[in-house]
Amino acid sequence: MSVEESLERIAALADTLEAEEGVCPVSRIKLVTWIANQLSDLDVLIAAGQEPPPALRKLYAEWIRVT
């Protein structure tokens, strides 16, 4: 997977999280970086496809509440 494809995948996950869990109170770049850090393993990112894994959804919901 190329860097561009990885970024597109992460951006799609960010869109889904914001649409389904709530808008992120920080900048888009911080959100994308946060997702990349949570899914640091390329295999996890590939397996995630277009749907955020349940654990990522939970972490995101907690993160936006405290941010």
VEXNU-457374 format. One record per residue: residue number from 1; x, y, z of N, C-alpha, C in turn. Coordinates in nm, 3 decimals, m for minus. Layout:
VEXNU-457374
@k NUM&n.X X&n.Y Y&n.Z Z&ca.X X&ca.Y Y&ca.Z Z&c.X X&c.Y Y&c.Z Z
...
//
This chain:
VEXNU-457374
@k 1&n.X 0.085&n.Y m0.117&n.Z 0.000&ca.X 0.000&ca.Y 0.000&ca.Z 0.000&c.X 0.090&c.Y 0.124&c.Z 0.000
@k 2&n.X 0.063&n.Y 0.216&n.Z m0.090&ca.X 0.144&ca.Y 0.338&ca.Z m0.099&c.X 0.106&c.Y 0.435&c.Z 0.013
@k 3&n.X 0.190&n.Y 0.535&n.Z 0.034&ca.X 0.162&ca.Y 0.637&ca.Z 0.134&c.X 0.031&c.Y 0.708&c.Z 0.100
@k 4&n.X 0.012&n.Y 0.738&n.Z m0.028&ca.X m0.110&ca.Y 0.806&ca.Z m0.071&c.X m0.234&c.Y 0.721&c.Z m0.040
@k 5&n.X m0.225&n.Y 0.592&n.Z m0.067&ca.X m0.338&ca.Y 0.502&ca.Z m0.038&c.X m0.363&c.Y 0.495&c.Z 0.113
@k 6&n.X m0.256&n.Y 0.492&n.Z 0.191&ca.X m0.271&ca.Y 0.489&ca.Z 0.336&c.X m0.340&c.Y 0.614&c.Z 0.386
@k 7&n.X m0.298&n.Y 0.729&n.Z 0.335&ca.X m0.360&ca.Y 0.855&ca.Z 0.377&c.X m0.506&c.Y 0.862&c.Z 0.335
@k 8&n.X m0.536&n.Y 0.814&n.Z 0.216&ca.X m0.675&ca.Y 0.812&ca.Z 0.171&c.X m0.759&c.Y 0.721&c.Z 0.260
@k 9&n.X m0.705&n.Y 0.607&n.Z 0.297&ca.X m0.776&ca.Y 0.513&ca.Z 0.384&c.X m0.800&c.Y 0.577&c.Z 0.521
@k 10&n.X m0.698&n.Y 0.641&n.Z 0.576&ca.X m0.711&ca.Y 0.706&ca.Z 0.706&c.X m0.812&c.Y 0.820&c.Z 0.698
@k 11&n.X m0.810&n.Y 0.898&n.Z 0.590&ca.X m0.906&ca.Y 1.006&ca.Z 0.574&c.X m1.049&c.Y 0.952&c.Z 0.567
@k 12&n.X m1.067&n.Y 0.839&n.Z 0.499&ca.X m1.200&ca.Y 0.778&ca.Z 0.492&c.X m1.245&c.Y 0.731&c.Z 0.630
@k 13&n.X m1.154&n.Y 0.675&n.Z 0.707&ca.X m1.188&ca.Y 0.635&ca.Z 0.844&c.X m1.224&c.Y 0.757&c.Z 0.928
@k 14&n.X m1.152&n.Y 0.866&n.Z 0.910&ca.X m1.182&ca.Y 0.990&ca.Z 0.982&c.X m1.322&c.Y 1.039&c.Z 0.947
@k 15&n.X m1.355&n.Y 1.037&n.Z 0.819&ca.X m1.489&ca.Y 1.079&ca.Z 0.775&c.X m1.597&c.Y 0.994&c.Z 0.841
@k 16&n.X m1.576&n.Y 0.864&n.Z 0.843&ca.X m1.674&ca.Y 0.773&ca.Z 0.902&c.X m1.688&c.Y 0.797&c.Z 1.052
@k 17&n.X m1.576&n.Y 0.811&n.Z 1.121&ca.X m1.582&ca.Y 0.836&ca.Z 1.265&c.X m1.657&c.Y 0.965&c.Z 1.296
@k 18&n.X m1.626&n.Y 1.071&n.Z 1.222&ca.X m1.693&ca.Y 1.198&ca.Z 1.248&c.X m1.842&c.Y 1.191&c.Z 1.217
@k 19&n.X m1.879&n.Y 1.120&n.Z 1.113&ca.X m2.020&ca.Y 1.108&ca.Z 1.075&c.X m2.098&c.Y 1.024&c.Z 1.175
@k 20&n.X m2.036&n.Y 0.920&n.Z 1.228&ca.X m2.108&ca.Y 0.826&ca.Z 1.313&c.X m2.090&c.Y 0.848&c.Z 1.463
@k 21&n.X m1.978&n.Y 0.906&n.Z 1.503&ca.X m1.950&ca.Y 0.919&ca.Z 1.646&c.X m1.953&c.Y 1.064&c.Z 1.694
@k 22&n.X m1.937&n.Y 1.159&n.Z 1.604&ca.X m1.936&ca.Y 1.300&ca.Z 1.642&c.X m1.817&c.Y 1.371&c.Z 1.582
@k 23&n.X m1.833&n.Y 1.500&n.Z 1.563&ca.X m1.729&ca.Y 1.582&ca.Z 1.500&c.X m1.611&c.Y 1.596&c.Z 1.595
@k 24&n.X m1.494&n.Y 1.584&n.Z 1.539&ca.X m1.370&ca.Y 1.597&ca.Z 1.616&c.X m1.344&c.Y 1.745&c.Z 1.647
@k 25&n.X m1.313&n.Y 1.776&n.Z 1.773&ca.X m1.292&ca.Y 1.916&ca.Z 1.811&c.X m1.153&c.Y 1.971&c.Z 1.777
@k 26&n.X m1.067&n.Y 1.891&n.Z 1.716&ca.X m0.933&ca.Y 1.939&ca.Z 1.679&c.X m0.921&c.Y 1.941&c.Z 1.527
@k 27&n.X m0.809&n.Y 1.990&n.Z 1.478&ca.X m0.789&ca.Y 2.003&ca.Z 1.334&c.X m0.789&c.Y 1.867&c.Z 1.264
@k 28&n.X m0.815&n.Y 1.872&n.Z 1.135&ca.X m0.818&ca.Y 1.750&ca.Z 1.054&c.X m0.683&c.Y 1.677&c.Z 1.059
@k 29&n.X m0.575&n.Y 1.752&n.Z 1.052&ca.X m0.442&ca.Y 1.689&ca.Z 1.053&c.X m0.417&c.Y 1.619&c.Z 1.186
@k 30&n.X m0.463&n.Y 1.677&n.Z 1.296&ca.X m0.447&ca.Y 1.611&ca.Z 1.426&c.X m0.531&c.Y 1.484&c.Z 1.432
@k 31&n.X m0.651&n.Y 1.488&n.Z 1.375&ca.X m0.737&ca.Y 1.369&ca.Z 1.371&c.X m0.671&c.Y 1.259&c.Z 1.289
@k 32&n.X m0.623&n.Y 1.292&n.Z 1.171&ca.X m0.559&ca.Y 1.193&ca.Z 1.085&c.X m0.434&c.Y 1.136&c.Z 1.153
@k 33&n.X m0.357&n.Y 1.221&n.Z 1.218&ca.X m0.238&ca.Y 1.175&ca.Z 1.291&c.X m0.277&c.Y 1.083&c.Z 1.405
@k 34&n.X m0.382&n.Y 1.119&n.Z 1.477&ca.X m0.429&ca.Y 1.035&ca.Z 1.588&c.X m0.469&c.Y 0.898&c.Z 1.537
@k 35&n.X m0.545&n.Y 0.893&n.Z 1.428&ca.X m0.587&ca.Y 0.765&ca.Z 1.371&c.X m0.465&c.Y 0.684&c.Z 1.327
@k 36&n.X m0.371&n.Y 0.750&n.Z 1.261&ca.X m0.249&ca.Y 0.681&ca.Z 1.217&c.X m0.174&c.Y 0.621&c.Z 1.336
@k 37&n.X m0.168&n.Y 0.694&n.Z 1.445&ca.X m0.101&ca.Y 0.643&ca.Z 1.565&c.X m0.177&c.Y 0.524&c.Z 1.625
@k 38&n.X m0.309&n.Y 0.530&n.Z 1.621&ca.X m0.389&ca.Y 0.420&ca.Z 1.675&c.X m0.376&c.Y 0.295&c.Z 1.588
@k 39&n.X m0.363&n.Y 0.315&n.Z 1.458&ca.X m0.353&ca.Y 0.204&ca.Z 1.363&c.X m0.212&c.Y 0.198&c.Z 1.307
@k 40&n.X m0.113&n.Y 0.201&n.Z 1.393&ca.X 0.026&ca.Y 0.209&ca.Z 1.348&c.X 0.071&c.Y 0.086&c.Z 1.269
@k 41&n.X 0.005&n.Y m0.024&n.Z 1.287&ca.X 0.038&ca.Y m0.146&ca.Z 1.213&c.X m0.034&c.Y m0.143&c.Z 1.078
@k 42&n.X 0.041&n.Y m0.152&n.Z 0.970&ca.X m0.017&ca.Y m0.147&ca.Z 0.836&c.X m0.122&c.Y m0.255&c.Z 0.816
@k 43&n.X m0.100&n.Y m0.372&n.Z 0.873&ca.X m0.198&ca.Y m0.481&ca.Z 0.859&c.X m0.332&c.Y m0.443&c.Z 0.921
@k 44&n.X m0.329&n.Y m0.372&n.Z 1.032&ca.X m0.453&ca.Y m0.328&ca.Z 1.097&c.X m0.525&c.Y m0.229&c.Z 1.006
@k 45&n.X m0.451&n.Y m0.137&n.Z 0.945&ca.X m0.510&ca.Y m0.040&ca.Z 0.855&c.X m0.573&c.Y m0.108&c.Z 0.734
@k 46&n.X m0.504&n.Y m0.203&n.Z 0.677&ca.X m0.557&ca.Y m0.276&ca.Z 0.562&c.X m0.682&c.Y m0.353&c.Z 0.601
@k 47&n.X m0.679&n.Y m0.419&n.Z 0.715&ca.X m0.794&ca.Y m0.497&ca.Z 0.761&c.X m0.914&c.Y m0.408&c.Z 0.793
@k 48&n.X m0.888&n.Y m0.284&n.Z 0.833&ca.X m0.997&ca.Y m0.194&ca.Z 0.869&c.X m1.085&c.Y m0.161&c.Z 0.750
@k 49&n.X m1.027&n.Y m0.160&n.Z 0.631&ca.X m1.106&ca.Y m0.125&ca.Z 0.513&c.X m1.165&c.Y 0.014&c.Z 0.529
@k 50&n.X m1.293&n.Y 0.028&n.Z 0.500&ca.X m1.359&ca.Y 0.157&ca.Z 0.511&c.X m1.431&c.Y 0.175&c.Z 0.644
@k 51&n.X m1.439&n.Y 0.069&n.Z 0.723&ca.X m1.508&ca.Y 0.076&ca.Z 0.851&c.X m1.408&c.Y 0.076&c.Z 0.966
@k 52&n.X m1.420&n.Y 0.172&n.Z 1.055&ca.X m1.330&ca.Y 0.173&ca.Z 1.170&c.X m1.352&c.Y 0.051&c.Z 1.259
@k 53&n.X m1.246&n.Y m0.010&n.Z 1.307&ca.X m1.261&ca.Y m0.123&ca.Z 1.399&c.X m1.334&c.Y m0.077&c.Z 1.526
@k 54&n.X m1.408&n.Y m0.166&n.Z 1.591&ca.X m1.482&ca.Y m0.128&ca.Z 1.712&c.X m1.394&c.Y m0.063&c.Z 1.819
@k 55&n.X m1.274&n.Y m0.113&n.Z 1.837&ca.X m1.185&ca.Y m0.055&ca.Z 1.938&c.X m1.150&c.Y 0.090&c.Z 1.903
@k 56&n.X m1.131&n.Y 0.119&n.Z 1.774&ca.X m1.101&ca.Y 0.255&ca.Z 1.732&c.X m1.221&c.Y 0.345&c.Z 1.755
@k 57&n.X m1.340&n.Y 0.297&n.Z 1.728&ca.X m1.462&ca.Y 0.375&ca.Z 1.754&c.X m1.470&c.Y 0.414&c.Z 1.902
@k 58&n.X m1.444&n.Y 0.318&n.Z 1.988&ca.X m1.452&ca.Y 0.343&ca.Z 2.133&c.X m1.348&c.Y 0.446&c.Z 2.175
@k 59&n.X m1.224&n.Y 0.428&n.Z 2.130&ca.X m1.118&ca.Y 0.523&ca.Z 2.163&c.X m1.150&c.Y 0.663&c.Z 2.112
@k 60&n.X m1.204&n.Y 0.671&n.Z 1.990&ca.X m1.238&ca.Y 0.800&ca.Z 1.932&c.X m1.347&c.Y 0.868&c.Z 2.015
@k 61&n.X m1.451&n.Y 0.795&n.Z 2.050&ca.X m1.561&ca.Y 0.852&ca.Z 2.129&c.X m1.509&c.Y 0.907&c.Z 2.262
@k 62&n.X m1.420&n.Y 0.834&n.Z 2.325&ca.X m1.359&ca.Y 0.880&ca.Z 2.451&c.X m1.272&c.Y 1.003&c.Z 2.428
@k 63&n.X m1.194&n.Y 0.999&n.Z 2.320&ca.X m1.102&ca.Y 1.109&ca.Z 2.290&c.X m1.175&c.Y 1.239&c.Z 2.263
@k 64&n.X m1.283&n.Y 1.235&n.Z 2.185&ca.X m1.352&ca.Y 1.361&ca.Z 2.154&c.X m1.427&c.Y 1.415&c.Z 2.275
@k 65&n.X m1.462&n.Y 1.330&n.Z 2.369&ca.X m1.528&ca.Y 1.377&ca.Z 2.492&c.X m1.432&c.Y 1.453&c.Z 2.581
@k 66&n.X m1.307&n.Y 1.412&n.Z 2.585&ca.X m1.210&ca.Y 1.475&ca.Z 2.675&c.X m1.130&c.Y 1.586&c.Z 2.608
@k 67&n.X m1.140&n.Y 1.597&n.Z 2.477&ca.X m1.061&ca.Y 1.698&ca.Z 2.405&c.X m1.134&c.Y 1.830&c.Z 2.404
//
